[in-house]
Amino acid sequence: MKKLLTLDLGTMTGWAVGSDGHVMSGSWSLKPSRYDSAGMRFVKLAQRLNEVFDAYRFEIIYFEEVRRHQGVDAAHVYGGLLATTQRWCHENGVECAGVPVGTIKKMWTGKGNASKELMIAEAVRRGFAPVDDNEADALAIFHWALKEHGGSVEQPAAPARVDDPAFV
């Protein structure tokens, strides 16, 4: 079973990392500070990818493949984060693949147009404690990827966080 990292790309990026039967997750704020350029969110993403890769050595990244955005700014941010992720994968020899939003939502909740609240509720029902809808989406992508690779999807004994000693 491959080690996976799943991402819900955005200024608040949800992530989940693990393999068959084990997952840790969270949400990263990539928002630039008052004194940063807008491009700092892409630098921050690359730094986070390096940190998780150093700790876990995942072999593939799956990301939520968004085809429609509410506005131009959101589309630009997503495109930059996607390009950053794809470049990072190329430079580090990691596979990278997108999963359509509707595919993830349908697998996770049974509804291809599930709301953010429903995605969070499903994560909680499955034994997780997501901090936001971004983490819930990353967990859903993770479970979809496990099913695609023939892995088992087990409920967590306790929600794992990045500050968990088992992470490193």
PADREN-473949 format. One record per residue: residue number from 1; residue in one letter; x, y, z of N, C-alpha, C in turn. Coordinates in steps of 0.001 Angstrom, whole numbers, plus 500000, padded with zeros to 6 digits. Each point is the difference from the previous one (the first is absolute). Last residue first. Example, Ala and Ser with C-alpha at 12.3 -4.5 7.8 and 13.67 -1.06 7.14 Angstrom:
BEGIN
num residu n.xx n.yy n.zz ca.xx ca.yy ca.zz c.xx c.yy c.zz
2 S 512850 497750 507080 500820 501190 500060 499230 501090 500730
1 A 500290 494280 499930 499110 501190 500000 500900 501200 500000
This chain:
BEGIN
num residu n.xx n.yy n.zz ca.xx ca.yy ca.zz c.xx c.yy c.zz
168 V 506028 511912 513722 501432 500034 499664 500589 498672 500271
167 F 495437 500439 500885 500179 500641 498693 501448 499975 499573
166 A 498340 498537 504296 500040 498943 498973 500240 500584 498623
165 P 499322 502795 503882 501354 499446 499911 500130 498896 498949
164 D 496446 504079 499607 500050 498668 500584 501430 499447 499862
163 D 498279 504131 498118 500846 500097 501188 500060 498680 500773
162 V 497244 500510 496101 501401 500116 499601 500932 500099 501206
161 R 495442 497356 500637 500336 501350 499591 501483 500045 499668
160 A 495580 496203 500678 501435 500297 500013 500227 501404 499466
159 P 495623 497349 502544 500460 500823 498879 501474 500349 500139
158 A 498350 495466 501949 499855 501395 500425 500499 500836 498841
157 A 499263 495686 499023 499778 499769 501428 499794 501356 500673
156 P 498691 499444 494803 501116 500283 500914 499633 499656 501431
155 Q 498068 497381 495628 499692 501171 500813 501182 500246 500940
154 E 500621 497628 495150 499672 499749 501399 499681 501306 500697
153 V 500515 497730 494920 499719 501290 500601 499529 499732 501420
152 S 503259 497220 496201 498846 500007 500887 499879 501378 500637
151 G 502080 498865 494944 500296 500035 501435 498735 499970 500824
150 G 500768 500183 495009 499664 498733 500640 500330 499941 501474
149 H 500309 503757 496734 501211 499176 500098 499742 498679 500723
148 E 496523 503233 499443 500549 499818 498651 501210 499071 500006
147 K 498088 501322 504135 499108 499071 499290 500528 499707 498605
146 L 502279 503234 502484 500192 498665 500583 499128 498973 499279
145 A 499418 504500 498800 501272 499460 499491 500269 498604 500564
144 W 496239 502374 501624 499798 499638 498594 501258 499332 499450
143 H 500306 501790 504287 499219 498768 499995 499702 499532 498575
142 F 502224 504114 500502 500843 498916 500508 499249 498671 499947
141 I 497636 503927 499009 500886 499639 498890 500879 498820 500406
140 A 497337 501792 503363 499167 499325 498996 500843 499554 498812
139 L 502071 502595 503302 499721 498656 500515 499149 499206 499005
138 A 500800 504494 499021 501247 499240 499862 499822 498570 500508
137 D 496394 503004 500603 500171 499654 498583 501265 499168 499784
136 A 499250 501702 504303 498998 498964 499692 500122 499554 498542
135 E 502636 503622 501381 500514 498742 500545 499030 498863 499708
134 N 498550 504208 498775 501174 499657 499190 500620 498686 500473
133 D 496370 502107 502341 499564 499230 498835 501173 499590 499113
132 D 501143 500729 505146 499207 500760 499039 499631 499107 498821
131 V 502218 498323 503862 499949 501383 500464 499158 500861 499069
130 P 499386 494525 500983 500612 501000 499122 499842 501415 500560
129 A 499770 494967 501781 499671 501294 500603 500628 501108 499150
128 F 498245 494362 499449 501027 501034 499908 499509 501284 500660
127 G 497484 495726 499242 500924 499969 501130 501109 501033 499979
126 R 496004 499187 497030 501007 498961 499782 501081 499995 501073
125 R 496559 503290 499976 499316 498702 500092 500984 498842 499869
124 V 501605 504367 499268 499729 499772 501431 499334 498645 500188
123 A 500652 501383 495609 501306 499738 500618 499822 499697 501488
122 E 496211 501356 497651 500380 498629 499623 501350 499630 500598
121 A 498444 504407 500576 499168 499067 500765 500367 498552 499693
120 I 502045 503420 497448 500504 499989 501385 499227 498976 500818
119 M 498463 500687 495666 501330 499379 499938 500605 499904 501407
118 L 495941 502328 499517 499789 498560 499858 501340 499252 499944
117 E 500088 504713 500073 499499 499490 501279 499797 498487 499961
116 K 501157 502283 496037 501145 499962 500916 499580 499390 501333
115 S 496977 498466 495964 500431 501278 500564 501232 499807 500884
114 A 498487 496841 495638 499923 500146 501457 500557 501349 500449
113 N 499020 497617 495528 500018 501435 500242 499906 500310 501499
112 G 499946 495532 498233 501057 500630 499231 500103 501498 500180
111 K 498268 495941 503387 499472 501134 499231 501154 500687 499294
110 G 500654 496336 502961 498917 499500 499173 499368 501084 499147
109 T 503950 500248 503085 498680 500273 500585 498844 499362 499255
108 W 504741 499313 498809 500052 500299 501438 498605 500098 500616
107 M 500728 499330 495223 500538 498859 500737 499850 500207 501505
106 K 498743 503579 497215 499081 498864 499829 500483 498782 500784
105 K 502776 503857 499873 498800 500245 500794 499028 498825 499923
104 I 503908 499885 497295 500341 499940 501427 498741 500110 500851
103 T 499548 500548 495361 500387 498615 500296 500267 499828 501494
102 G 499183 504365 498270 498792 499190 500104 500278 498543 500349
101 V 503699 502981 499193 499267 500340 501219 498777 499102 500184
100 P 504269 498187 497190 498910 500964 499874 499201 500177 501302
99 V 505229 498759 499671 498748 499257 500145 498866 501024 499919
98 G 505696 499620 498516 498803 500690 500467 498807 499075 500051
97 A 505645 499165 500471 498774 499799 499227 498839 500740 500642
96 C 505790 498606 500076 499022 501034 500314 498767 499794 499133
95 E 505159 497622 501944 498859 500010 499086 498994 501046 500465
94 V 505333 500361 500935 498754 499558 500625 498889 500071 498959
93 G 504892 501486 499947 499697 498643 499555 498763 499403 500638
92 N 501997 504581 500372 500253 499037 501067 499632 498563 499627
91 E 499410 503915 497102 501359 500155 500532 500355 498939 501039
90 H 495578 500164 498163 500963 499716 498933 501431 500032 500544
89 C 496540 501312 502918 499953 498554 499729 501032 499619 498943
88 W 499434 504562 500901 500636 499343 501146 500043 498489 499751
87 R 497650 502541 496881 501446 500216 499868 500735 499279 501127
86 Q 495327 499971 500181 500481 499182 498891 501507 500155 499803
85 T 497913 502694 503277 499928 498575 500373 500569 499127 498896
84 T 499580 504599 499131 501021 499784 501031 500062 498524 500384
83 A 496574 501343 497102 501292 500030 499310 501142 499745 500987
82 L 495704 500420 501815 500091 498777 499199 501352 499930 499294
81 L 498992 503910 502318 500238 498901 500956 500137 498673 499260
80 G 498878 503782 497440 501358 500123 500533 500341 498881 500965
79 G 495594 500247 498311 500937 499680 498926 501444 500071 500464
78 Y 496604 501372 503005 499974 498556 499790 501011 499588 498933
77 V 499422 504600 500697 500653 499375 501158 500061 498491 499802
76 H 497615 502421 496771 501434 500269 499915 500760 499341 501142
75 A 495304 499759 500013 500538 499193 498902 501510 500199 499878
74 A 497657 502680 503064 500049 498606 500468 500596 499091 498941
73 D 499247 504501 498801 501090 499880 500980 500147 498562 500501
72 V 496365 501029 497112 501281 500001 499304 501151 499816 500977
71 G 495226 498010 501455 500525 501266 499514 501361 499847 499367
70 Q 497251 496303 501573 499048 501085 500225 500499 501327 499434
69 H 501397 495132 497865 500261 500837 501168 498984 501124 500089
68 R 501128 494784 497559 499161 501198 499997 500242 500757 501297
67 R 502134 495856 499030 499839 500477 498630 499183 501285 499921
66 V 503282 496749 503610 498910 500963 499885 499963 500535 498566
65 E 502068 495683 502875 500093 500642 498689 498768 500881 499779
64 E 502882 497941 504377 498655 500259 499516 500093 500835 498733
63 F 504011 496632 501340 499435 501302 500339 498594 500109 499438
62 Y 504345 496300 501334 498715 500175 499337 499453 501345 500462
61 I 505145 497539 499901 499096 501048 500481 498739 499948 499148
60 I 504245 496291 501356 499050 500594 499059 499183 501078 500703
59 E 503472 497568 502229 500358 499647 498623 499085 500619 498951
58 F 502009 501195 505406 498864 499549 499199 500442 499815 498553
57 R 502474 501053 504505 500437 499393 498728 498839 499407 499209
56 Y 500432 502437 504617 499196 498828 499637 500390 499295 498709
55 A 502172 504010 502155 499501 499199 501112 499379 498687 499550
54 D 501619 503180 496818 501129 499619 500854 499558 499078 501126
53 F 496642 501874 497268 500777 498992 499265 501191 499523 500831
52 V 497397 503533 501672 499255 498739 500070 500766 498893 499286
51 E 501887 504321 499819 499917 499542 501394 499320 498639 500102
50 N 500136 502195 495755 501322 499510 500413 499961 499427 501411
49 L 496124 502118 498423 500204 498732 499292 501345 499386 500383
48 R 499078 504292 501636 499178 498976 500670 500171 498638 499335
47 Q 502115 503681 497961 500628 499711 501294 499233 498909 500743
46 A 498158 501629 495988 501190 499184 499731 500713 499637 501297
45 L 496362 502956 500351 499553 498653 499618 501197 499097 499757
44 K 500871 504533 500838 499555 499311 501214 499538 498579 499688
43 V 501096 502801 496385 501225 499655 500743 499628 499211 501253
42 F 496496 501789 497608 500573 498899 499237 501304 499518 500639
41 R 497759 503762 501753 499185 498801 500281 500563 498793 499252
40 M 501859 504385 499372 500502 499258 501171 499166 498765 500306
39 G 499145 503455 496537 500664 498759 499618 500529 499191 501171
38 A 498045 504417 500384 498969 498980 499793 500609 498649 499649
37 S 502980 503233 502944 499381 500102 498679 498955 498892 499888
36 D 501244 502067 504861 500389 499037 498972 499389 500374 498651
35 Y 499194 502146 504365 501237 500454 499367 500503 499071 498891
34 R 496040 499137 502695 499842 501372 499510 501211 500473 499195
33 S 499416 494780 500104 499871 501014 501051 499891 501372 499348
32 P 498245 495431 497565 501172 500856 500184 499757 500993 501143
31 K 497763 495038 499590 499719 501419 499805 501262 500822 500228
30 L 498976 495144 500346 501040 500470 499086 499843 501498 499734
29 S 498511 495967 503767 499698 501334 499506 501179 500453 499152
28 W 498233 494810 501118 501073 500987 500005 499470 501339 499523
27 S 498010 495148 502371 499736 501082 499069 501110 501039 500153
26 G 499288 494274 501012 499931 501341 500547 499683 501001 498916
25 S 501223 494239 501445 499443 501051 499159 499998 501340 500709
24 M 501531 494229 499680 500090 501228 500780 499530 501131 499093
23 V 499633 494172 500095 499903 501314 499371 500151 501097 501044
22 H 499991 494187 498850 500572 501049 500839 499947 501332 499261
21 G 498552 495640 498124 499701 499878 501412 500539 501093 500894
20 D 502134 499587 495278 498950 499077 500389 499841 499945 501515
19 S 502445 504241 498874 499928 498833 499131 498881 499124 500538
18 G 501529 505628 500268 500007 498689 500633 500039 498894 498971
17 V 498464 505611 500758 501150 499194 499597 499934 498664 500725
16 A 497079 504918 498608 499966 498721 500716 501155 499171 499465
15 W 497852 505539 499881 500935 498941 499640 499737 498762 500845
14 G 498075 505404 498283 499804 498793 500791 500964 498933 499523
13 T 500239 505537 499644 500176 498714 499327 499800 498859 500986
12 M 498902 505440 499170 499967 499042 501110 500031 498625 499336
11 T 500366 502932 496911 500746 500789 500978 499990 499285 501345
10 G 499391 496576 496284 499399 501314 500176 500852 500790 500970
9 L 499207 494464 498216 500796 501203 499775 499185 501282 500144
8 D 500024 494947 501863 498907 500850 499551 500619 501389 499873
7 L 502445 494853 500122 499913 501443 500203 498689 500561 499475
6 T 503071 495162 501642 498877 500557 499269 499835 501459 500394
5 L 503828 495710 500006 499680 501323 500513 498842 500499 499161
4 L 502233 494742 501057 499250 501026 499299 500028 501335 500737
3 K 502581 494797 499208 499777 501061 500977 499437 501197 499250
2 K 499354 494779 498320 500768 501234 499917 499661 500940 501152
1 M 499778 494494 499845 499162 501189 500000 500878 501245 500000
